[in-house]
Amino acid sequence: MTTSTHARRKTAAGRAQHQYQKHPRKNFKTPVVEFNPRFKTVKVFSDGSCLRNPGGPGGYGIVFQFRGEEREFSDGFHSTTNNRMEMMGALIALERLKFSCNVILHSDSQYLKNGMTLWMKGWKQNGWITADKKPVKNVDLWKRLDLAASRHNVRWNWEKGHAGHRENEICDRLAKIAAYAAADTPHKKDAGFLV
C-alpha cells in the first residue's frame, strides 16, 4: 500500500467518524431483546397494502410459523393508508397470540420497525408528540401496538419487500386480496383513519 493510499483511507475514516459524531441519530442500533427460554418462540411475518394511498381500500396479511406449522390470516378496510395496514398486520398478529411468547416479527415497513424500536419511548415521554413538536400520526394504533407488544418479547426485523422472501410474498398477496375485497364493503371502515 502506498503512502497516498494509506492517507486517503485514513482521511476517509476520519470523515466517517466525524459524520457519526455530527449526525449520531442516523446511527441508532435496534435494542437487543432477550428471549425467555420458558416461552414458546413464534415467527410472524406481516405486510400491509393500500390500493389508493391514502384513503383507498387496504388490507394486511399475516403468516404465523410455530413448530413446523404455518397459518395465514388477512383482513381489509374500505378507507385507510398503507402505513396503517402495515401496523395493523403486526398488531393483529400480536393480539392473536393467547399467551406470552418470544416473537420474531418480520416486516418490510421501516416505519413500523423504527416506530417500535427507536421512536416509541420518546413519543411516550413527550405525551405522543414527535421530535418536530407534532402529534404522532396513527397514535391509536401505536398505543395498541405498544400494549400488545408489552405482553411478549418481540424482535422486530426489517426485510426488503418484493425481494423474493417467500413469507413476505405470501403476506403481500394476502394483503392485496383483502384490500380488493374491502373495496366492495363500504361499511367496513378503519375508524382511526377517519379521525
Backbone hydrogen bonds in HBPLUS format (Angstrom, degrees):
<---DONOR---> <-ACCEPTOR-->    atom                        ^
c    i                          cat <-CA-CA->   ^        H-A-AA   ^      H-
h    n   atom  resd res      DA  || num        DHA   H-A  angle D-A-AA Bond
n    s   type  num  typ     dist DA aas  dist angle  dist       angle   num
A0006-HIS N   A0002-THR O   3.02 MM   4  6.26 163.6  2.04 150.9 155.5     1
A0007-ALA N   A0003-THR O   2.88 MM   4  6.09 155.4  1.94 147.3 154.4     2
A0008-ARG N   A0004-SER O   2.91 MM   4  6.13 153.2  1.99 143.6 150.5     3
A0009-ARG N   A0005-THR O   2.97 MM   4  6.24 162.8  2.00 153.2 157.4     4
A0010-LYS N   A0006-HIS O   2.93 MM   4  6.12 158.9  1.97 147.8 154.1     5
A0011-THR N   A0007-ALA O   2.87 MM   4  6.03 156.4  1.92 146.9 153.4     6
A0012-ALA N   A0008-ARG O   2.86 MM   4  6.08 160.4  1.90 150.6 156.0     7
A0013-ALA N   A0009-ARG O   2.87 MM   4  6.09 156.5  1.92 147.7 154.4     8
A0014-GLY N   A0010-LYS O   2.91 MM   4  6.15 150.7  2.00 142.7 151.1     9
A0015-ARG N   A0011-THR O   2.89 MM   4  6.21 152.3  1.97 149.1 156.5    10
A0016-ALA N   A0012-ALA O   2.95 MM   4  6.20 161.3  1.98 149.6 154.5    11
A0017-GLN N   A0013-ALA O   2.93 MM   4  6.17 157.9  1.98 147.6 153.5    12
A0018-HIS N   A0014-GLY O   2.87 MM   4  6.06 157.6  1.92 145.6 152.4    13
A0019-GLN N   A0015-ARG O   2.81 MM   4  6.06 157.5  1.86 153.0 159.0    14
A0020-TYR N   A0016-ALA O   3.02 MM   4  6.26 151.3  2.10 143.5 151.1    15
A0021-GLN N   A0017-GLN O   3.04 MM   4  6.37 157.7  2.10 149.5 155.0    16
A0022-LYS N   A0018-HIS O   2.83 MM   4  6.03 151.2  1.91 148.8 157.9    17
A0023-HIS N   A0019-GLN O   2.80 MM   4  5.81 153.2  1.87 149.3 155.4    18
A0026-LYS N   A0023-HIS O   3.24 MM   3  5.95 158.3  2.29 119.8 125.0    19
A0027-ASN N   A0024-PRO O   3.04 MM   3  5.49 162.5  2.07 115.8 121.5    20
A0039-PHE N   A0036-ASN O   3.01 MM   3  5.51 158.8  2.06 117.9 124.4    21
A0102-ASN N   A0040-LYS O   2.81 MM  62  5.99 170.0  1.82 156.5 159.9    22
A0042-VAL N   A0102-ASN O   2.80 MM  60  6.22 159.5  1.84 168.2 173.0    23
A0104-ILE N   A0042-VAL O   2.96 MM  62  6.36 162.2  1.99 158.4 163.6    24
A0043-LYS N   A0065-GLN O   2.98 MM  22  5.02 170.0  1.99 155.3 155.2    25
A0065-GLN N   A0043-LYS O   2.82 MM  22  5.02 151.2  1.90 153.7 154.7    26
A0044-VAL N   A0104-ILE O   2.88 MM  60  6.06 169.7  1.89 151.6 151.6    27
A0106-HIS N   A0044-VAL O   2.73 MM  62  6.11 166.2  1.75 159.9 163.3    28
A0045-PHE N   A0063-VAL O   2.88 MM  18  5.08 154.6  1.94 149.3 156.5    29
A0063-VAL N   A0045-PHE O   2.85 MM  18  5.08 155.3  1.92 147.6 152.5    30
A0046-SER N   A0106-HIS O   3.04 MM  60  6.44 155.6  2.10 167.0 173.5    31
A0047-ASP N   A0061-GLY O   3.01 MM  14  5.41 145.1  2.13 151.7 157.5    32
A0061-GLY N   A0047-ASP O   2.90 MM  14  5.41 156.6  1.95 151.2 156.4    33
A0049-SER N   A0059-GLY O   2.82 MM  10  5.34 145.7  1.93 162.9 165.0    34
A0059-GLY N   A0049-SER O   2.83 MM  10  5.34 148.7  1.93 141.4 150.5    35
A0051-LEU N   A0057-PRO O   2.82 MM   6  5.74 162.4  1.85 176.8 172.2    36
A0056-GLY N   A0052-ARG O   2.67 MM   4  4.34 127.3  1.94 159.4 158.7    37
A0055-GLY N   A0080-THR O   2.71 MM  25  4.87 146.5  1.82 155.1 164.3    38
A0080-THR N   A0056-GLY O   2.98 MM  24  5.84 140.9  2.14 144.2 151.4    39
A0058-GLY N   A0077-PHE O   2.93 MM  19  5.46 160.0  1.97 155.1 161.7    40
A0077-PHE N   A0058-GLY O   2.79 MM  19  5.46 154.3  1.86 150.2 157.3    41
A0060-TYR N   A0075-ASP O   2.96 MM  15  5.83 154.1  2.03 165.9 173.9    42
A0075-ASP N   A0060-TYR O   3.32 MM  15  5.83 147.5  2.43 144.7 151.6    43
A0062-ILE N   A0073-PHE O   2.80 MM  11  5.11 154.3  1.86 158.8 157.5    44
A0073-PHE N   A0062-ILE O   2.97 MM  11  5.11 154.1  2.04 141.0 145.6    45
A0064-PHE N   A0071-ARG O   2.80 MM   7  5.13 163.1  1.83 152.1 158.0    46
A0071-ARG N   A0064-PHE O   2.98 MM   7  5.13 154.6  2.04 138.7 146.2    47
A0066-PHE N   A0069-GLU O   3.03 MM   3  5.37 156.2  2.08 142.7 150.3    48
A0069-GLU N   A0066-PHE O   2.96 MM   3  5.37 165.3  1.98 121.3 124.7    49
A0078-HIS N   A0188-LYS O   2.65 MM 110  5.60 177.2  1.65 174.9 175.3    50
A0085-MET N   A0081-THR O   3.17 MM   4  6.42 150.3  2.27 142.8 150.4    51
A0086-GLU N   A0082-ASN O   2.94 MM   4  6.24 151.6  2.02 151.0 159.2    52
A0087-MET N   A0083-ASN O   2.99 MM   4  6.22 162.9  2.02 150.7 154.9    53
A0088-MET N   A0084-ARG O   2.80 MM   4  5.92 153.9  1.87 141.8 150.1    54
A0089-GLY N   A0085-MET O   3.04 MM   4  6.13 155.4  2.10 144.0 148.4    55
A0091-LEU N   A0087-MET O   2.88 MM   4  6.07 164.3  1.90 155.7 161.1    56
A0092-ILE N   A0088-MET O   2.87 MM   4  5.92 177.1  1.87 155.6 156.4    57
A0093-ALA N   A0089-GLY O   3.11 MM   4  6.18 156.7  2.17 141.7 148.8    58
A0094-LEU N   A0090-ALA O   3.01 MM   4  6.26 162.7  2.04 152.4 156.0    59
A0095-GLU N   A0091-LEU O   2.88 MM   4  6.12 159.1  1.92 154.3 161.1    60
A0096-ARG N   A0092-ILE O   2.89 MM   4  5.97 141.6  2.04 145.9 154.9    61
A0153-ASN N   A0101-CYS O   3.01 MM  52  6.39 164.4  2.03 155.3 160.0    62
A0103-VAL N   A0153-ASN O   2.76 MM  50  5.98 172.7  1.77 157.4 159.2    63
A0155-ARG N   A0103-VAL O   2.82 MM  52  6.20 163.6  1.84 167.0 172.4    64
A0105-LEU N   A0155-ARG O   2.89 MM  50  6.05 155.7  1.95 157.0 165.2    65
A0157-ASN N   A0105-LEU O   2.78 MM  52  5.91 174.9  1.78 167.6 165.9    66
A0107-SER N   A0157-ASN O   2.96 MM  50  6.37 153.1  2.03 162.4 170.8    67
A0159-GLU N   A0107-SER O   2.82 MM  52  5.81 151.7  1.90 137.3 143.4    68
A0113-LYS N   A0109-SER O   3.11 MM   4  6.40 175.5  2.11 152.3 153.0    69
A0114-ASN N   A0110-GLN O   2.76 MM   4  5.72 168.4  1.78 153.5 157.4    70
A0115-GLY N   A0111-TYR O   2.99 MM   4  5.85 151.0  2.07 135.2 144.2    71
A0116-MET N   A0112-LEU O   3.05 MM   4  6.23 158.9  2.10 152.2 156.8    72
A0117-THR N   A0113-LYS O   2.93 MM   4  6.04 149.6  2.02 150.3 159.3    73
A0118-LEU N   A0114-ASN O   2.75 MM   4  5.07 155.9  1.81 137.2 143.8    74
A0119-TRP N   A0114-ASN O   3.02 MM   5  6.29 155.8  2.08 152.3 156.7    75
A0120-MET N   A0115-GLY O   2.93 MM   5  5.53 133.7  2.15 146.8 154.1    76
A0123-TRP N   A0119-TRP O   2.99 MM   4  6.20 163.5  2.02 160.8 166.2    77
A0124-LYS N   A0120-MET O   2.96 MM   4  6.19 166.2  1.98 160.7 163.4    78
A0125-GLN N   A0121-LYS O   3.03 MM   4  6.26 160.5  2.07 148.1 153.8    79
A0126-ASN N   A0122-GLY O   2.93 MM   4  6.06 143.3  2.06 146.0 155.8    80
A0128-TRP N   A0123-TRP O   2.55 MM   5  4.43 152.2  1.62 149.2 147.0    81
A0127-GLY N   A0124-LYS O   3.22 MM   3  5.21 162.4  2.26 108.6 109.0    82
A0136-VAL N   A0128-TRP O   3.16 MM   8  5.66 161.8  2.19 141.7 138.4    83
A0130-THR N   A0134-LYS O   2.72 MM   4  5.30 171.0  1.73 160.6 161.2    84
A0133-LYS N   A0130-THR O   2.94 MM   3  5.16 153.0  2.02 114.0 115.8    85
A0141-LEU N   A0138-ASN O   3.01 MM   3  5.60 125.3  2.32 114.0 125.9    86
A0142-TRP N   A0138-ASN O   3.04 MM   4  6.36 159.5  2.08 152.5 159.1    87
A0143-LYS N   A0139-VAL O   2.96 MM   4  6.03 162.7  1.99 150.1 153.4    88
A0144-ARG N   A0140-ASP O   3.29 MM   4  6.46 156.6  2.34 135.6 141.9    89
A0145-LEU N   A0141-LEU O   2.78 MM   4  5.95 158.7  1.82 151.7 158.1    90
A0146-ASP N   A0142-TRP O   2.87 MM   4  6.03 157.6  1.92 147.8 153.8    91
A0147-LEU N   A0143-LYS O   3.08 MM   4  6.32 160.9  2.12 146.8 151.2    92
A0148-ALA N   A0144-ARG O   2.85 MM   4  6.05 167.0  1.87 152.9 157.0    93
A0149-ALA N   A0145-LEU O   2.80 MM   4  5.85 164.7  1.82 153.3 157.6    94
A0150-SER N   A0146-ASP O   3.08 MM   4  6.11 138.2  2.26 137.0 147.5    95
A0151-ARG N   A0148-ALA O   3.37 MM   3  5.83 158.0  2.42 108.4 114.2    96
A0152-HIS N   A0149-ALA O   3.04 MM   3  5.42 159.7  2.08 113.7 120.2    97
A0169-GLU N   A0165-HIS O   2.92 MM   4  6.12 156.3  1.97 161.8 169.4    98
A0170-ILE N   A0166-ARG O   3.02 MM   4  6.35 151.3  2.10 148.2 156.5    99
A0171-CYS N   A0167-GLU O   2.93 MM   4  6.19 165.0  1.96 150.3 154.0   100
A0172-ASP N   A0168-ASN O   2.89 MM   4  6.05 156.3  1.94 145.4 152.3   101
A0173-ARG N   A0169-GLU O   2.99 MM   4  6.19 158.7  2.04 145.0 150.2   102
A0174-LEU N   A0170-ILE O   2.90 MM   4  6.18 165.1  1.92 156.4 160.4   103
A0175-ALA N   A0171-CYS O   2.85 MM   4  6.01 160.6  1.88 150.9 156.3   104
A0176-LYS N   A0172-ASP O   3.00 MM   4  6.22 157.7  2.05 148.0 153.5   105
A0177-ILE N   A0173-ARG O   2.97 MM   4  6.19 163.1  2.00 154.0 158.6   106
A0178-ALA N   A0174-LEU O   2.96 MM   4  6.15 161.7  2.00 149.5 154.7   107
A0179-ALA N   A0175-ALA O   2.90 MM   4  6.10 146.9  2.01 141.5 151.2   108
A0180-TYR N   A0176-LYS O   2.93 MM   4  6.19 162.8  1.96 153.9 157.0   109
A0181-ALA N   A0177-ILE O   2.99 MM   4  6.22 157.1  2.05 147.6 154.3   110
A0182-ALA N   A0178-ALA O   2.92 MM   4  6.07 146.8  2.03 140.7 149.9   111
A0183-ALA N   A0179-ALA O   3.16 MM   4  6.43 128.9  2.43 139.8 152.2   112
A0183-ALA N   A0180-TYR O   3.24 MM   3  5.24 138.9  2.42  95.0 106.2   113
A0184-ASP N   A0181-ALA O   3.27 MM   3  5.86 153.4  2.35 111.4 117.5   114
A0185-THR N   A0182-ALA O   3.03 MM   3  5.06 165.4  2.05 111.5 113.1   115
A0188-LYS N   A0185-THR O   2.98 MM   3  5.67 162.3  2.01 122.8 128.3   116
A0193-PHE N   A0190-ASP O   2.93 MM   3  5.47 134.2  2.14 114.3 126.5   117
A0194-LEU N   A0191-ALA O   3.19 MM   3  5.27 127.8  2.47  96.6 109.6   118
